[in-house]
């Protein structure tokens, strides 16, 4: 049976030291500062993504506008090509020569050939 005297002889555990409140405040402040830092980093990254998307959208709009302009220029080139080929045709040139300059096509009787020496 245990006695009161035996209890007194046994070494008593030393009391635990109390943690100071100061390190908790510092740790909490460090966590808050770290959290604010990461929120700022994420905000900057998101702003960069948004700016990149806006730049890509502007480039896509420019590419679309240039594509439309290219199609219009190709249509204009095709129309000019048709106009050029019709203006360069033999009947058109003969008609202009007859009207403006008074030229007429020579008859076979009016045509002569000349032999050139080598």
C-alpha positions as CSV (number, residue, x, y, z in Angstrom):
1,X,0.0,0.0,0.0
2,X,1.3,3.4,-0.9
3,X,1.8,5.8,1.8
4,X,2.0,9.5,1.9
5,X,5.7,9.4,2.7
6,X,6.4,7.3,-0.4
7,X,4.7,9.9,-2.4
8,X,6.9,12.6,-1.0
9,X,10.1,10.7,-1.8
10,X,9.3,10.2,-5.4
11,X,10.7,12.9,-7.6
12,X,8.0,15.2,-8.8
13,X,7.9,16.0,-12.6
14,X,9.1,19.4,-13.4
15,X,6.4,21.8,-14.5
16,X,6.4,22.5,-18.2
17,X,7.4,25.9,-19.2
18,X,4.6,27.9,-20.6
19,X,5.0,28.9,-24.2
20,X,5.4,32.6,-24.7
21,X,2.6,34.4,-26.5
22,X,5.1,36.5,-28.5
23,X,6.2,33.7,-30.9
24,X,2.6,32.9,-31.7
25,X,2.0,36.5,-32.7
26,X,5.1,36.6,-34.8
27,X,4.2,33.3,-36.5
28,X,0.7,34.5,-37.1
29,X,2.0,37.8,-38.6
30,X,4.4,35.8,-40.8
31,X,1.5,33.7,-42.0
32,X,-0.5,36.7,-42.8
33,X,2.4,38.4,-44.6
34,X,3.0,35.2,-46.5
35,X,-0.6,34.9,-47.4
36,X,-0.8,38.5,-48.6
37,X,2.4,37.9,-50.7
38,X,0.9,34.8,-52.4
39,X,-2.4,36.7,-53.0
40,X,-0.4,39.4,-54.7
41,X,1.5,36.9,-56.8
42,X,-1.7,35.2,-58.0
43,X,-3.3,38.5,-58.7
44,X,-0.3,39.6,-60.9
45,X,-0.4,36.3,-62.7
46,X,-4.1,36.6,-63.4
47,X,-3.6,40.1,-64.6
48,X,-0.9,38.9,-66.9
49,X,-3.2,36.1,-68.3
50,X,-6.0,38.7,-68.9
51,X,-3.6,41.0,-70.6
52,X,-2.3,38.2,-72.8
53,X,-5.8,37.2,-73.8
54,X,-6.7,40.8,-74.7
55,X,-3.5,41.0,-76.9
56,X,-4.4,37.7,-78.6
57,X,-8.0,38.9,-79.2
58,X,-6.7,42.1,-80.7
59,X,-4.4,40.2,-83.0
60,X,-7.2,37.9,-84.0
61,X,-9.3,40.9,-84.9
62,X,-6.5,42.3,-87.0
63,X,-5.9,39.0,-88.7
64,X,-9.7,38.8,-89.5
65,X,-9.7,42.4,-90.9
66,X,-6.6,41.7,-93.0
67,X,-8.2,38.5,-94.3
68,X,-11.2,40.4,-95.4
69,X,-9.0,43.1,-97.0
70,X,-7.0,40.3,-98.8
71,X,-10.2,38.8,-100.2
72,X,-11.4,42.2,-101.4
73,X,-8.0,42.8,-103.1
74,X,-8.1,39.4,-104.8
75,X,-11.6,40.2,-106.1
76,X,-10.4,43.6,-107.4
77,X,-7.3,41.9,-109.0
78,X,-9.6,39.4,-110.8
79,X,-11.8,42.2,-112.0
80,X,-8.8,44.2,-113.3
81,X,-7.4,41.1,-115.0
82,X,-10.7,40.6,-116.8
83,X,-10.7,44.3,-117.8
84,X,-7.1,44.1,-119.0
85,X,-7.7,41.0,-121.1
86,X,-10.8,42.5,-122.7
87,X,-8.9,45.8,-123.4
88,X,-5.9,44.0,-124.9
89,X,-8.1,41.9,-127.3
90,X,-7.5,42.3,-131.0
91,X,-11.0,43.5,-131.9
92,X,-10.9,46.2,-129.2
93,X,-7.5,47.5,-130.4
94,X,-8.6,47.5,-134.1
95,X,-11.8,49.4,-133.2
96,X,-9.8,52.1,-131.2
97,X,-7.2,52.4,-134.1
98,X,-10.0,52.9,-136.6
99,X,-11.9,55.4,-134.5
100,X,-9.1,57.5,-133.0
101,X,-6.3,57.2,-135.7
102,X,-8.3,56.4,-138.8
103,X,-6.4,53.2,-139.4
104,X,-8.0,50.4,-141.4
105,X,-7.0,46.9,-142.0
106,X,-5.0,46.3,-145.2
107,X,-6.5,44.2,-147.9
108,X,-4.5,41.4,-149.4
109,X,-3.9,43.5,-152.6
110,X,-2.3,46.2,-150.5
111,X,0.1,43.9,-148.8
112,X,3.6,43.3,-150.1
113,X,6.5,41.3,-148.9
114,X,10.1,42.1,-148.9
115,X,13.0,39.7,-148.8
116,X,15.9,40.8,-146.5
117,X,19.5,39.6,-147.1
118,X,21.1,37.5,-144.5
